Amino acid sequence: MGFPKLSVELEKLEGGEDGSKLGGCGLRSALLSHCRPVIVVTKPGPAPDWLPVGWTEDAWDGLVLVTADDAEQGMAYSIRAGIAEAMRYKPKAVLVLLADQPLVTTEMIERLVARWHMEPEIDYAAYCKGEAPTPPILLSAAMFPSLLALSGDHGARKLLKEPRVKGALLQAEQDIRLTDIDTVEDLVLFMRERRHLSARKERGSDEPIGGADEPCRETVRGCRCE
């Protein structure tokens, strides 16, 4: 994009009051969920400037910062660093959220966790676009060895295509919630939708972003996410 997208200051573009930055939106949703710890995987160097203001691992309950030394070599190395850190806590599952998905809500995160608790023998629970799984994705501990073996720019979605892997696909109420910011056009769309959301909040409207609400649907892998 030609500039660090996660560091975009929302208050300059949207008149926000909290001094938040784009990369902190999804992180805030995770911190407001019941998921602990919340592990932030970063490149080597200074702590990202989009972390909560005044952050320390003591000040923010459950916030853990981990460096992926090989992050520049591809997404797989960030995933591996995060999984290795998470395994210290002996979790039954982890949830992977991208820092450039600013419209993911705490409710969306909690819904994935609740779905997995309904059927803990499945390997994953994820949202979907069409029939393709997309982050945020909850991955069971059975997936950890495969995640630690990833290389290059391959993410978890590569593993979900394997026939032996079974999971549930959930549909977001609005697909815009699943947008990850990869282009300037994506950023412009996000800013517009954020403004729309703020206006809805001010007038107390329940009208969903992007149009009429879609019914919540889910499926097990091998079936259509309808």
C-alpha positions as CSV (number, residue, x, y, z in Angstrom):
1,M,0.0,0.0,0.0
2,G,3.0,2.3,0.3
3,F,2.5,3.0,4.0
4,P,2.0,1.0,7.2
5,K,-1.7,0.3,7.1
6,L,-2.0,-0.9,10.7
7,S,-0.7,2.5,11.9
8,V,-3.4,4.5,10.1
9,E,-4.7,6.9,12.8
10,L,-8.5,6.7,12.7
11,E,-9.1,9.9,14.6
12,K,-7.5,12.0,11.8
13,L,-9.7,10.4,9.2
14,E,-12.9,9.8,11.2
15,G,-12.9,12.3,14.0
16,G,-12.5,9.5,16.5
17,E,-12.0,10.4,20.2
18,D,-9.9,7.4,21.4
19,G,-6.7,7.9,19.4
20,S,-7.1,4.4,18.0
21,K,-5.3,3.0,15.0
22,L,-6.5,0.5,12.4
23,G,-4.4,-2.3,13.8
24,G,-5.9,-1.8,17.2
25,C,-9.6,-2.4,16.1
26,G,-9.5,-6.2,15.9
27,L,-7.2,-6.3,18.9
28,R,-9.7,-4.4,21.0
29,S,-12.4,-6.9,20.0
30,A,-10.2,-9.7,21.1
31,L,-9.3,-8.1,24.4
32,L,-13.1,-7.6,25.1
33,S,-13.7,-11.3,24.5
34,H,-13.3,-14.1,27.0
35,C,-10.3,-15.5,25.1
36,R,-7.1,-15.4,27.1
37,P,-4.3,-14.9,26.6
38,V,-4.5,-12.6,23.6
39,I,-1.1,-13.1,21.8
40,V,0.0,-10.4,19.4
41,V,2.7,-11.7,16.9
42,T,4.9,-8.9,15.5
43,K,8.1,-8.5,13.5
44,P,11.4,-7.9,15.2
45,G,11.9,-4.4,16.4
46,P,10.1,-1.9,18.5
47,A,6.6,-2.7,19.8
48,P,3.9,-1.7,17.2
49,D,2.5,1.8,17.6
50,W,-1.1,0.4,17.1
51,L,-1.2,-1.4,20.5
52,P,-3.4,0.1,23.2
53,V,-2.1,3.4,24.5
54,G,0.1,2.8,27.6
55,W,0.2,-1.0,27.0
56,T,2.2,-3.4,29.1
57,E,1.6,-7.0,29.6
58,D,0.7,-6.2,33.3
59,A,-1.6,-3.3,32.4
60,W,-3.7,-5.3,29.9
61,D,-4.9,-8.6,31.4
62,G,-3.8,-11.5,29.2
63,L,-2.1,-9.4,26.5
64,V,1.1,-11.1,25.4
65,L,3.6,-9.8,22.8
66,V,5.6,-12.3,20.8
67,T,8.2,-11.7,18.1
68,A,8.4,-13.8,15.0
69,D,12.0,-13.6,13.9
70,D,11.3,-14.9,10.4
71,A,8.0,-13.0,9.9
72,E,9.3,-11.4,6.7
73,Q,9.6,-14.9,5.1
74,G,5.8,-15.4,5.1
75,M,2.7,-15.7,7.1
76,A,3.5,-19.3,8.2
77,Y,6.3,-18.1,10.5
78,S,4.0,-15.7,12.4
79,I,1.5,-18.5,12.9
80,R,4.2,-20.8,14.1
81,A,5.4,-18.2,16.6
82,G,1.9,-17.6,17.9
83,I,1.1,-21.3,18.2
84,A,4.4,-22.0,20.0
85,E,3.6,-19.3,22.6
86,A,0.0,-20.4,23.0
87,M,1.1,-24.0,23.7
88,R,2.7,-22.8,26.9
89,Y,-0.8,-22.3,28.2
90,K,-1.9,-25.8,27.2
91,P,-5.1,-24.6,25.4
92,K,-7.7,-26.9,23.8
93,A,-8.0,-24.5,20.9
94,V,-6.7,-21.2,19.6
95,L,-8.4,-18.4,17.6
96,V,-6.5,-16.7,14.8
97,L,-7.5,-13.1,14.0
98,L,-5.7,-10.9,11.4
99,A,-4.6,-7.4,12.6
100,D,-5.9,-6.0,9.3
101,Q,-9.5,-7.1,9.9
102,P,-10.8,-4.0,11.7
103,L,-14.5,-4.8,11.5
104,V,-14.4,-8.1,13.3
105,T,-16.5,-7.8,16.5
106,T,-16.2,-9.3,19.9
107,E,-19.5,-11.0,19.3
108,M,-18.1,-12.7,16.2
109,I,-15.2,-14.1,18.2
110,E,-17.5,-15.4,21.0
111,R,-19.8,-17.0,18.4
112,L,-16.8,-19.1,17.0
113,V,-16.0,-20.2,20.5
114,A,-19.6,-21.1,21.3
115,R,-19.9,-23.1,18.1
116,W,-16.7,-25.1,18.8
117,H,-18.0,-25.9,22.4
118,M,-21.1,-27.3,20.8
119,E,-18.9,-29.9,18.9
120,P,-15.4,-29.9,20.4
121,E,-14.3,-32.9,18.3
122,I,-14.2,-30.8,15.1
123,D,-10.8,-29.4,14.0
124,Y,-11.9,-25.9,13.4
125,A,-14.7,-23.3,13.3
126,A,-14.4,-20.4,10.8
127,Y,-16.4,-17.8,9.0
128,C,-16.8,-18.2,5.3
129,K,-17.0,-16.2,2.1
130,G,-19.0,-18.3,-0.3
131,E,-17.7,-21.8,0.6
132,A,-14.2,-20.7,1.5
133,P,-13.2,-20.5,5.2
134,T,-11.7,-17.1,6.2
135,P,-10.4,-15.6,9.4
136,P,-11.2,-15.3,12.2
137,I,-10.7,-19.1,12.6
138,L,-10.7,-21.2,15.7
139,L,-8.4,-24.2,15.5
140,S,-8.4,-27.1,17.9
141,A,-5.2,-28.4,19.6
142,A,-5.3,-31.4,17.2
143,M,-4.2,-28.9,14.5
144,F,-1.1,-27.6,16.3
145,P,1.4,-30.1,14.8
146,S,0.3,-29.2,11.3
147,L,0.3,-25.5,12.1
148,L,3.9,-25.7,13.4
149,A,5.0,-27.4,10.2
150,L,3.7,-24.6,7.9
151,S,6.2,-22.8,5.8
152,G,6.4,-19.8,3.4
153,D,3.4,-17.7,3.0
154,H,0.9,-20.5,3.6
155,G,-1.7,-19.8,6.3
156,A,-4.1,-22.1,8.1
157,R,-6.5,-22.2,5.2
158,K,-4.2,-24.5,3.4
159,L,-4.7,-27.1,6.1
160,L,-8.4,-26.8,6.1
161,K,-8.6,-28.1,2.5
162,E,-7.3,-31.5,3.6
163,P,-10.0,-34.2,3.5
164,R,-9.3,-35.5,7.0
165,V,-9.9,-32.0,8.5
166,K,-13.5,-31.4,9.6
167,G,-15.0,-28.2,10.8
168,A,-17.9,-25.8,10.9
169,L,-18.3,-22.7,8.7
170,L,-20.3,-19.8,10.0
171,Q,-21.7,-16.9,8.0
172,A,-21.2,-13.4,9.2
173,E,-24.2,-11.2,9.4
174,Q,-22.5,-8.9,6.9
175,D,-19.6,-10.0,4.6
176,I,-18.1,-6.5,5.1
177,R,-17.2,-7.6,8.6
178,L,-14.7,-10.1,7.2
179,T,-12.8,-7.6,5.0
180,D,-9.0,-7.5,5.4
181,I,-7.3,-4.3,4.4
182,D,-5.0,-5.1,1.5
183,T,-5.4,-2.1,-0.8
184,V,-6.2,1.6,-0.6
185,E,-9.7,0.8,-2.0
186,D,-10.2,-1.6,1.0
187,L,-9.1,1.2,3.4
188,V,-11.5,3.7,1.8
189,L,-14.4,1.1,2.1
190,F,-13.5,0.5,5.8
191,M,-13.5,4.2,6.6
192,R,-16.9,4.6,4.9
193,E,-18.4,1.6,6.8
194,R,-16.9,2.8,10.1
195,R,-18.6,6.2,9.6
196,H,-21.8,4.4,8.7
197,L,-21.6,2.4,11.9
198,S,-20.9,5.5,14.0
199,A,-24.0,7.2,12.6
200,R,-26.1,4.1,13.3
201,K,-24.9,4.1,16.9
202,E,-25.8,7.8,17.3
203,R,-29.3,7.4,16.1
204,G,-29.9,4.1,17.9
205,S,-30.6,2.2,14.6
206,D,-30.4,-1.5,14.4
207,E,-30.0,-1.4,10.6
208,P,-27.0,-3.6,9.7
209,I,-24.0,-2.4,7.8
210,G,-24.4,-3.0,4.1
211,G,-28.1,-3.7,4.0
212,A,-30.6,-6.1,5.4
213,D,-29.5,-8.6,8.0
214,E,-28.8,-12.1,6.8
215,P,-29.9,-15.1,8.9
216,C,-27.0,-16.8,10.8
217,R,-26.2,-20.1,9.1
218,E,-23.6,-22.7,9.6
219,T,-22.3,-25.9,8.0
220,V,-19.8,-28.7,8.5
221,R,-17.0,-28.9,6.0
222,G,-18.2,-30.7,2.9
223,C,-21.5,-28.8,2.9
224,R,-22.2,-25.4,1.5
225,C,-22.1,-22.3,3.6
226,E,-25.5,-20.9,2.8
